[in-house]
Amino acid sequence: MKVLHVTGAKIWGGNEQQLFNLVTNLKKNGLQNYIFGVQGSKIKKAFDQHDISFECATNEKLKSLKNTTSFQNYIKHINPDVIHLHTSDALTLAYYTSFFYRFNARIVFEKKGIGRSSSFLSRLKYNFSQLDQIICVSDYVKAEFKKMLSVKNQAKLCVIHDSFNTDFGNFPRDFKPPFDTSIFTVGNIANHSSAKDLDTLISVADLLVNQQEIKGIQFVQLGGFSKLTPAYQERIKALELEAYFHFIGQYDQAYLLYQYFDIFLLTSEREGGPTSLLEAFYFKTKVVSTRVGISEILIKNGENGYLADVKAIDKLASSVLEIYKNSTLFDPVLESNKEFILQHFTSERQANEVIGIYRSLL
């Protein structure tokens, strides 16, 4: 079976890690995989190292009308059985291309998250008649996305959860974290996008350090910087949190750091997965999270972690404080948290479910 994966992503984040995990596991199952993406994409290097073909679009913006010709030509060249669209702009490109070209391959679109708003064009492309299947990465995404779809396209929805790839090799013996591990550490791994709501993370730090006067604590945030970063940095400075809050930036193999976090704190307001919660569970890190994505599947509030509503700063802070005061809290359930990931959220399981979708369409 030949599968053409289409992505407009340039940065490397959780969604790109999921794409990489999926494709490499599909390859292990004997599928032929091809990628159509954009020049300068960080994921290209990763696929090149695994001998997976990556074709760059003519224009650096995937959804550009100028890319419809190169997209058509590549489809004709490889003649895929399935075209798997992994980003919103990949769907836009397929929608534009349909004006000039009739797809013979089955088309699958994967919805990984929820945006704040939707344009008229978005509604048109999401109800694209040539879509054969729409995969949502959580029931949370499915419930929200369903509101934008026609009855016909609602029937094409299914859920396949994000996954965790346990094939990451050995840990470096001489590894040194980029922060002082002797201090109680609240970690967060997220690129600097509005969906991650890092303002709430900063507010939790402010409440605990400045208002509760908890001084033996630090907040370590890892993820790609964006146009939002300067405002976050200015706020940290204004709140006099510079000694307690550290922006590390993009960090390769960030999973190495979970074992050094006393708590993993997720403050997102919108999430599809997220992968970071799966990783935290696998590495037996204690978790405090907003109610987004698959958080309510993983966490039973007060039993194996803490949950709070989106932007519930007081609740998030009090949950962190509970664990800070009681170092053994949740210790008995951390191993079962890891086992839950191994049973239900591995990349091998995800790949098998996706293959089942592909086969059902052919």
PERAWO-V411285 format. One record per residue. N is the residue number from 1. RES is the residue in one letter. OMEGA is omega in degrees with one decimal (* if undefined). D_FIRST is the distance of its C-alpha to the first C-alpha in Angstrom with 1 decimal. Layout:
n-><N;N>
res-><RES;RES>
omega-><OMEGA;OMEGA>
d_first-><D_FIRST;D_FIRST>
This chain:
n-><1;2;3;4;5;6;7;8;9;10;11;12;13;14;15;16;17;18;19;20;21;22;23;24;25;26;27;28;29;30;31;32;33;34;35;36;37;38;39;40;41;42;43;44;45;46;47;48;49;50;51;52;53;54;55;56;57;58;59;60;61;62;63;64;65;66;67;68;69;70;71;72;73;74;75;76;77;78;79;80;81;82;83;84;85;86;87;88;89;90;91;92;93;94;95;96;97;98;99;100;101;102;103;104;105;106;107;108;109;110;111;112;113;114;115;116;117;118;119;120;121;122;123;124;125;126;127;128;129;130;131;132;133;134;135;136;137;138;139;140;141;142;143;144;145;146;147;148;149;150;151;152;153;154;155;156;157;158;159;160;161;162;163;164;165;166;167;168;169;170;171;172;173;174;175;176;177;178;179;180;181;182;183;184;185;186;187;188;189;190;191;192;193;194;195;196;197;198;199;200;201;202;203;204;205;206;207;208;209;210;211;212;213;214;215;216;217;218;219;220;221;222;223;224;225;226;227;228;229;230;231;232;233;234;235;236;237;238;239;240;241;242;243;244;245;246;247;248;249;250;251;252;253;254;255;256;257;258;259;260;261;262;263;264;265;266;267;268;269;270;271;272;273;274;275;276;277;278;279;280;281;282;283;284;285;286;287;288;289;290;291;292;293;294;295;296;297;298;299;300;301;302;303;304;305;306;307;308;309;310;311;312;313;314;315;316;317;318;319;320;321;322;323;324;325;326;327;328;329;330;331;332;333;334;335;336;337;338;339;340;341;342;343;344;345;346;347;348;349;350;351;352;353;354;355;356;357;358;359;360;361;362>
res-><M;K;V;L;H;V;T;G;A;K;I;W;G;G;N;E;Q;Q;L;F;N;L;V;T;N;L;K;K;N;G;L;Q;N;Y;I;F;G;V;Q;G;S;K;I;K;K;A;F;D;Q;H;D;I;S;F;E;C;A;T;N;E;K;L;K;S;L;K;N;T;T;S;F;Q;N;Y;I;K;H;I;N;P;D;V;I;H;L;H;T;S;D;A;L;T;L;A;Y;Y;T;S;F;F;Y;R;F;N;A;R;I;V;F;E;K;K;G;I;G;R;S;S;S;F;L;S;R;L;K;Y;N;F;S;Q;L;D;Q;I;I;C;V;S;D;Y;V;K;A;E;F;K;K;M;L;S;V;K;N;Q;A;K;L;C;V;I;H;D;S;F;N;T;D;F;G;N;F;P;R;D;F;K;P;P;F;D;T;S;I;F;T;V;G;N;I;A;N;H;S;S;A;K;D;L;D;T;L;I;S;V;A;D;L;L;V;N;Q;Q;E;I;K;G;I;Q;F;V;Q;L;G;G;F;S;K;L;T;P;A;Y;Q;E;R;I;K;A;L;E;L;E;A;Y;F;H;F;I;G;Q;Y;D;Q;A;Y;L;L;Y;Q;Y;F;D;I;F;L;L;T;S;E;R;E;G;G;P;T;S;L;L;E;A;F;Y;F;K;T;K;V;V;S;T;R;V;G;I;S;E;I;L;I;K;N;G;E;N;G;Y;L;A;D;V;K;A;I;D;K;L;A;S;S;V;L;E;I;Y;K;N;S;T;L;F;D;P;V;L;E;S;N;K;E;F;I;L;Q;H;F;T;S;E;R;Q;A;N;E;V;I;G;I;Y;R;S;L;L>
omega-><177.0;179.7;174.8;177.4;-176.5;-178.9;176.3;-175.2;173.9;-178.9;173.9;177.1;-178.3;-178.7;179.6;175.0;178.3;178.5;179.5;179.1;-178.0;-174.9;-179.7;177.3;172.8;177.7;178.5;-179.9;173.2;178.5;174.6;-175.0;176.6;-179.2;170.4;-175.7;-175.0;177.9;178.4;178.9;-178.8;-178.2;-179.0;-178.8;-179.8;179.8;177.3;-179.0;179.1;176.2;176.4;-173.1;179.1;179.2;-179.1;176.1;-179.2;-178.6;-176.5;174.1;-171.8;-174.3;178.1;176.4;-179.6;-177.5;-176.7;-179.2;-179.6;177.6;177.5;-176.8;-179.4;176.6;179.4;-177.7;-175.5;178.3;-176.6;172.8;-178.0;170.6;-176.7;-177.6;-170.8;-179.6;-179.5;-180.0;173.3;176.0;177.5;178.9;179.4;179.8;178.0;-177.3;-179.2;176.9;-173.9;-168.8;178.2;-178.4;172.0;179.6;171.6;-175.1;178.5;174.7;-179.9;179.5;-171.3;-177.7;-178.3;176.8;179.9;-177.5;-179.1;-179.8;176.8;178.8;-179.9;-179.9;177.5;-175.3;179.2;177.5;176.4;-172.6;-177.0;173.3;179.1;-179.0;176.0;179.5;173.2;-174.7;175.0;174.6;176.8;178.4;-178.8;-177.6;179.8;-175.9;-178.5;-177.8;-176.6;-169.9;171.6;178.4;-179.4;-178.2;173.2;-178.9;-179.0;-176.3;169.8;-179.2;168.9;-173.9;168.6;-174.0;178.8;179.8;-177.6;-177.8;-177.8;175.4;-177.9;176.9;178.7;-178.4;-176.5;-176.2;176.9;178.7;-178.6;177.8;-177.6;-175.6;178.2;179.9;176.7;-169.6;171.7;-176.2;175.5;177.1;-177.7;171.4;-172.2;175.7;-177.4;-178.7;-177.3;174.5;179.1;172.8;177.0;176.2;179.0;179.2;176.3;177.8;179.4;-178.4;-176.8;-175.0;-173.6;-176.8;178.2;178.8;173.6;-173.4;-179.1;-174.2;173.2;177.9;-177.8;-176.9;178.9;178.4;-178.0;178.1;179.8;177.7;177.3;-172.6;-178.9;179.1;176.2;-178.2;178.1;179.7;176.2;-179.9;-178.4;-180.0;179.7;-179.5;-173.0;-179.9;-173.9;-174.2;-174.0;171.9;-177.7;-175.8;179.6;-174.6;178.3;180.0;-178.5;179.0;178.4;-171.4;-176.2;-177.7;179.1;176.0;171.2;176.5;166.2;-176.4;176.7;-177.3;-174.5;172.9;176.2;179.5;170.4;178.3;0.3;178.4;-175.6;177.5;177.4;-179.8;179.7;177.6;-177.6;-177.9;173.3;176.0;178.4;-169.4;167.6;-173.0;168.0;-178.7;179.3;174.4;-177.3;-175.3;-177.5;172.0;-176.8;-168.2;167.6;-169.4;178.5;-179.3;179.5;-179.8;179.1;175.4;175.4;176.3;176.9;178.1;179.1;-172.5;-178.5;-178.8;178.8;-178.9;-179.5;177.5;176.2;-178.0;178.5;-179.8;177.9;-178.0;-176.8;-172.4;-178.9;-179.4;179.8;179.7;-177.2;-174.6;-175.4;178.1;178.0;173.5;178.7;-179.5;178.5;177.2;-178.4;-179.4;-168.6;-169.9;178.0;178.5;177.1;178.1;179.6;-179.1;179.2;178.8;178.8;176.6;177.2;175.6;-179.9;-176.1;179.9;-177.4;-174.1;*>
d_first-><0.0;3.8;6.5;10.1;12.8;16.3;19.5;23.1;24.4;26.9;28.5;27.1;27.7;26.3;23.5;22.4;22.6;20.4;17.7;18.1;18.0;14.9;12.8;14.4;13.8;10.1;10.3;12.5;10.2;7.9;5.3;6.1;8.6;11.2;14.4;16.9;20.2;23.9;26.2;28.0;25.5;26.1;22.6;21.8;23.8;22.0;18.6;20.3;21.6;18.2;17.0;14.5;15.0;17.3;18.6;21.9;23.1;26.3;28.4;28.7;28.5;24.9;26.2;28.5;28.5;28.7;25.0;23.8;24.0;22.2;19.4;19.2;19.3;16.5;14.2;15.4;15.0;11.3;10.3;7.7;6.3;8.1;11.2;12.7;16.4;18.2;21.8;24.3;24.6;20.9;21.4;24.6;22.8;20.3;23.4;25.4;22.8;22.7;26.3;25.4;21.8;20.0;16.4;14.1;11.1;11.7;13.8;14.5;17.6;18.8;22.6;24.0;27.7;30.6;32.7;36.5;36.4;34.3;35.1;35.0;32.0;30.2;30.8;29.7;26.3;25.8;26.4;24.0;23.4;19.9;18.7;16.7;17.0;19.3;19.1;22.5;23.1;26.2;28.4;30.8;28.4;27.4;31.1;32.1;29.2;29.6;33.0;31.6;29.3;30.1;30.1;27.1;25.0;26.6;24.9;21.5;22.5;21.3;22.1;20.1;22.5;22.4;22.4;24.2;22.7;25.2;24.0;26.5;28.6;32.3;34.8;37.1;40.5;42.4;40.7;43.2;42.4;43.7;46.2;49.1;47.8;51.3;51.3;49.8;46.5;44.6;41.2;38.9;35.6;34.5;34.2;37.2;36.0;38.1;35.7;36.6;40.3;41.8;45.2;45.2;44.5;47.5;49.6;49.0;50.2;53.2;54.1;54.0;55.5;58.0;58.9;58.5;59.6;56.9;57.2;55.5;52.0;49.5;46.4;43.7;41.0;38.0;35.7;35.3;38.4;38.5;41.2;42.2;43.0;46.6;47.7;46.5;48.4;51.5;51.5;51.3;54.3;56.2;55.8;56.9;53.8;53.1;54.1;51.9;48.7;46.5;43.7;41.7;39.1;35.5;35.1;32.3;31.3;33.3;32.3;35.0;37.7;37.2;39.3;42.1;42.1;44.6;42.9;39.7;40.7;38.2;40.1;37.3;38.0;34.4;31.3;27.8;27.4;29.0;27.5;31.1;32.2;29.6;30.6;34.3;33.9;32.0;34.8;37.4;38.9;41.1;39.8;41.5;39.3;39.6;38.0;34.8;31.1;30.6;34.0;35.5;32.8;33.6;37.3;40.1;42.9;45.6;43.9;41.2;41.6;43.0;41.8;43.6;43.2;42.0;44.8;47.0;48.5;51.3;49.0;46.6;49.6;51.4;48.2;48.0;51.8;51.5;49.2;51.3;54.4;52.9;50.9;49.9;48.5;45.1;45.2;44.8;41.5;39.7;38.1;36.9;35.4;33.3;32.4;31.3;28.7;27.5;27.2;25.6;24.3;22.3;19.1;17.5;18.5;17.2;13.7;13.7;15.1;12.6;9.6;12.1;12.5;9.0;9.0;12.5;11.9;9.8>
